[in-house]
Amino acid sequence: MPIVLMLNVALVYLVLCGVAGFFGRKRRVGFWGFFFLSILVTPVITMLLIFFAGTPKKHRPRVAARRG
C-alpha cells in the first residue's frame, strides 16, 4: 500500500474522530474524551453512542451557599 494512501486514510480517520468529538463537546466527557474514544473504538460507533445518549442536560450555574 503506498504511503500517500495510508496517510490519506489516517487523515480521514482523524477528521472523523474530530467530528465525533465536536458532536460530543457539550457532554460530560467533552470533546477530547469523545475524540480519544473514537480513536480507540471507531468514529461511527462513537457517533452512534452520542446519538442514542440523547440530548445533553443544560448546566445549572452554581449558587454560592449563604452563610449567616
Secondary structure as GFF3:
##gff-version 3
##sequence-region A 1 68
A	DSSP	alpha_helix	3	23	.	.	.	ID=ss1
A	DSSP	alpha_helix	30	40	.	.	.	ID=ss2
A	DSSP	alpha_helix	43	52	.	.	.	ID=ss3
###
